[in-house]
Amino acid sequence: MQPDVSFVVAAYNAQTTIARAVESALAQEKISVEVIVVDDGSADATLERVRAIADQRIVLVEKRINGGPGAARNAGFALARGRYLAVLDADDTVVPDRSARLLARAEEAGAQIVLDDLLVIDERGAQASSRPMFGRERLDALPPVTLASFIAGNLMFDAEFSLGYLKPIFAREFMRVHGIVYDEGLRIGEDYLLVADALACGARCVVEPEPGYQYHLVDGSVSRVLKPQHVAAILDGDERFLSRHTLDNAAMVAQARRTRSLREAATFLDIVAHLKARSAHRAVQAALSDPAAIRLLKMPIMARLRRLAGRRSAMAGDG
């Protein structure tokens, strides 16, 4: 019997959280599921934790060499049998009624993508707290999600969060017919590009404002620090996206803004790196190469830049 939803869980050294993630997917109510766990070359007890869960709905894939989240999820997509695909990170969970609500929303709207809010659960410290990433009021106020609006809502440093952070469900047959998979060259921003690819192929996207995906912050969580090479990889990914699709005028305008924001972000990161290295001259050169990026700098950093630049000028004068 075909499952309603195939959960794809890419796992790498996730021994402390993988069982919780898998069990939350297995606990979905009123629908049938399969849970495909792709171990991406873990060096810890991740595999053993999954094997210890006695449930025939689990499909375990063992990769000996780490290929990154995109490659691992693609391996799961290739094996999926469900009517819908759901991506679940190995350190996150989903609430029991999430899938049933999203499937009902998809079928009511004739949609191939359904986005729902994230519930951010901060488990660091003595007392856990939780909050929605966006909130119902903000999501209810969103215009219809088109390719142009989705791109325009994913500008670097433009807002605290963007829809690219969310973990939607996808109609599997639509993804299969159009050959839509993760860009394996990306380790940051890969979720955004998957949705953008689907929208560019004509997918209809709707938003369910009730949070059903739970994003956990725990002691020892490693935050990703955005680096220049990450921005460069995202720009390369966008170039590959543009080579695959012909965008309409509105989407092209939005893409131009996104590209500009990414380039400004790259310059901003260069400036900050030079400031941290106490290389005022290079910081000034980077700033002059793209003055618009300066707006991204906070006032204390700007003040430091001015002080360092002044000190550099004084030193040059002394020479």
C-alpha positions in Angstrom: 0.0 0.0 0.0 1.4 3.4 -0.9 2.1 5.6 2.1 0.6 9.1 2.3 3.9 10.7 3.3 7.5 9.7 2.9 9.7 11.4 5.5 13.3 11.8 4.4 15.7 12.2 7.3 19.4 13.0 6.5 21.5 12.1 9.5 25.1 12.8 10.2 26.5 12.1 13.7 23.0 12.6 15.2 23.1 9.9 17.8 21.6 12.1 20.5 18.5 13.3 18.5 17.8 10.8 15.7 15.5 8.5 17.6 13.4 11.5 18.7 13.1 12.7 15.1 12.2 9.3 13.7 9.7 8.6 16.4 7.9 11.9 15.8 7.5 11.0 12.1 6.2 7.6 12.9 3.7 9.1 15.3 1.8 11.0 12.6 -2.0 10.7 13.1 -4.7 9.8 10.6 -2.3 9.1 7.7 0.2 6.4 6.7 4.0 7.1 6.6 7.3 5.7 5.7 10.5 7.1 7.3 13.6 7.0 5.1 16.7 7.6 7.2 19.9 8.3 5.2 23.0 8.0 7.4 25.5 10.2 5.7 28.7 8.5 6.9 28.2 9.0 10.6 31.1 8.2 12.9 29.0 7.8 16.0 26.1 5.6 17.0 23.5 7.1 14.7 23.0 3.8 12.8 22.6 1.8 16.1 20.0 4.3 17.4 17.9 3.8 14.2 18.2 0.1 14.2 17.0 -0.1 17.8 13.6 1.3 16.7 11.5 -1.7 15.8 9.2 -0.5 13.1 8.8 -1.9 9.6 8.0 1.6 8.3 11.6 2.6 8.6 13.9 2.4 5.6 17.6 2.8 6.5 20.2 3.8 4.0 23.9 3.6 4.9 26.3 5.9 3.0 29.9 5.3 3.8 31.2 8.7 2.6 29.6 12.0 3.7 28.1 13.8 0.7 26.3 16.6 2.5 22.6 17.1 3.2 21.5 17.5 -0.5 23.0 14.3 -1.6 21.6 12.4 1.4 18.1 13.7 0.9 18.3 13.0 -2.9 19.1 9.4 -2.0 16.0 9.3 0.2 13.9 10.9 -2.5 14.9 8.2 -5.0 13.5 5.5 -2.7 10.4 7.3 -1.5 7.0 5.8 -2.4 4.6 8.2 -0.6 2.2 10.6 -2.3 4.0 13.5 -0.6 7.6 14.1 0.5 8.5 15.6 3.8 12.0 16.6 4.8 12.9 16.3 8.5 16.2 17.2 9.9 17.8 14.7 12.3 17.7 17.1 15.3 14.1 18.3 14.8 10.6 16.9 15.3 7.1 17.2 13.9 3.8 17.4 15.9 1.4 14.4 15.5 -1.3 16.1 13.5 1.1 18.0 11.1 1.0 15.8 8.1 -2.8 15.3 8.1 -3.3 19.0 8.3 -0.8 19.7 5.5 -2.2 17.0 3.2 -5.8 18.3 3.7 -4.6 21.8 2.9 -2.8 20.6 -0.2 -5.8 18.7 -1.5 -8.2 21.5 -0.8 -6.1 24.0 -2.7 -4.9 21.7 -5.4 -1.3 22.6 -4.3 1.9 20.8 -4.9 3.8 22.6 -2.0 2.5 23.4 1.5 4.6 25.6 3.8 3.9 25.7 7.6 5.4 27.8 10.3 8.3 26.5 12.5 8.0 26.3 16.2 11.4 27.2 17.6 12.0 25.3 20.8 15.0 26.6 22.8 16.1 23.8 25.2 19.2 25.5 26.3 19.3 26.5 29.9 17.2 25.5 32.9 13.8 26.1 31.4 12.8 25.4 27.8 10.9 28.1 25.8 9.2 28.1 22.4 7.9 30.6 19.9 6.8 30.4 16.3 9.3 31.6 13.8 6.9 33.8 11.9 3.6 33.8 13.7 0.0 33.5 12.4 -0.5 37.2 11.8 2.6 37.6 9.7 1.8 34.4 7.6 -1.8 35.3 7.2 -0.7 38.7 5.7 1.5 37.1 3.1 0.6 37.6 -0.6 0.2 34.5 -2.6 3.4 32.6 -2.9 4.6 32.8 -6.5 8.2 32.4 -7.8 8.6 36.1 -7.9 7.4 36.7 -4.3 9.3 33.7 -3.0 12.6 35.0 -4.5 11.8 38.6 -3.3 11.3 37.2 0.2 14.7 35.6 0.3 17.1 38.5 0.2 20.3 38.2 2.2 20.2 40.1 5.5 16.9 41.7 4.4 14.9 40.2 7.3 15.5 38.0 10.3 13.8 35.0 8.7 12.5 34.1 5.2 10.3 31.4 3.8 13.4 29.6 2.6 13.9 28.5 6.3 10.7 26.5 6.2 10.4 22.7 5.6 7.4 22.2 3.3 5.8 19.1 2.0 5.9 18.4 -1.8 3.7 16.3 -4.1 6.1 13.5 -5.0 4.7 12.8 -8.5 5.2 16.5 -9.4 8.8 16.5 -8.2 9.4 13.2 -10.1 7.9 14.3 -13.4 9.9 17.6 -13.3 13.1 16.0 -12.1 13.3 18.3 -9.1 16.0 17.3 -6.5 18.4 19.1 -4.1 21.4 20.9 -5.5 24.2 18.8 -4.1 26.7 21.6 -4.4 25.0 23.5 -1.6 25.2 23.0 2.2 23.5 26.3 3.1 20.5 27.5 1.2 19.6 24.2 -0.3 16.0 24.2 1.0 15.3 27.6 -0.6 16.5 26.4 -4.0 14.4 23.2 -3.9 11.3 25.3 -3.4 12.3 27.8 -6.1 12.9 25.0 -8.6 9.4 23.6 -7.9 7.8 27.0 -8.2 9.7 27.7 -11.5 8.2 24.4 -12.8 4.7 25.7 -12.1 4.0 24.3 -8.6 1.2 25.9 -6.7 2.2 26.8 -3.1 0.0 27.5 -0.1 0.8 28.4 3.5 -0.6 26.7 6.6 0.0 29.3 9.4 -0.2 26.7 12.3 3.3 25.5 13.2 3.8 21.8 12.9 7.5 21.5 12.4 9.6 21.8 15.6 13.1 23.3 15.3 15.1 22.4 18.4 17.9 24.4 19.9 19.8 22.3 22.4 23.0 22.6 24.4 25.9 22.0 22.1 24.0 23.0 19.0 26.5 24.3 16.4 25.4 27.5 14.8 26.4 27.9 11.2 28.5 31.0 10.8 28.0 32.5 7.3 31.3 32.7 5.5 32.3 34.3 2.2 32.6 30.8 0.6 29.0 30.0 1.6 27.7 33.2 -0.2 29.8 32.3 -3.2 28.3 28.8 -3.2 24.8 30.2 -3.0 25.5 32.6 -5.9 26.8 29.6 -7.9 23.6 27.7 -7.0 21.5 30.6 -8.2 23.4 30.5 -11.5 22.6 26.9 -12.0 19.0 27.6 -11.1 18.9 30.3 -13.8 20.4 28.0 -16.3 17.5 25.5 -15.7 14.6 27.9 -16.0 13.3 30.8 -18.0 11.9 33.4 -15.6 9.1 35.9 -16.2 9.7 39.6 -15.8 8.6 39.8 -12.2 10.8 36.8 -11.2 13.8 38.3 -13.1 13.4 41.6 -11.2 13.2 39.7 -7.9 16.2 37.6 -8.9 18.3 40.7 -9.7 17.5 42.1 -6.2 18.5 38.8 -4.6 21.7 38.6 -6.6 22.5 42.2 -5.6 21.8 41.3 -1.9 24.1 38.3 -2.1 26.9 40.3 -3.6 26.5 43.0 -0.9 26.6 40.3 1.7 29.9 38.9 0.3 31.4 42.4 0.5 30.1 42.9 4.0 31.7 39.6 5.1 35.0 40.6 3.5 34.9 43.9 5.4 34.2 42.2 8.7 36.9 39.6 8.1 39.5 42.3 7.4 38.4 44.3 10.5 38.9 41.2 12.6 42.3 40.7 11.1 43.1 44.4 11.9 43.7 45.0 8.2 42.1 48.5 7.9 43.5 49.1 4.4 41.9 46.0 3.0 38.6 46.7 4.9 38.5 50.1 3.3 39.3 48.7 -0.1 36.5 46.2 0.2 34.0 48.9 1.3 35.0 51.1 -1.6 34.5 48.2 -4.0 30.8 48.0 -3.1 29.7 51.0 -1.0 26.1 49.7 -0.7 27.4 46.9 1.5 28.3 49.4 4.2 24.7 49.8 5.1 24.8 46.2 6.5 27.4 47.2 9.1 26.2 48.1 12.6 27.3 51.4 14.1 29.9 50.0 16.5 31.6 48.3 13.6 31.3 51.4 11.5 32.9 53.4 14.3 35.7 50.9 14.5 36.2 51.0 10.8 36.5 54.8 10.9 38.9 54.6 13.8 41.1 52.0 12.1 41.0 53.9 8.9 42.1 57.0 10.7 44.8 55.2 12.5 46.0 53.7 9.2 46.1 57.2 7.6 48.0 58.6 10.5 50.5 55.8 10.3 50.9 56.4 6.6 51.5 60.0 7.3 54.2 59.3 9.8 56.0 57.3 7.1 
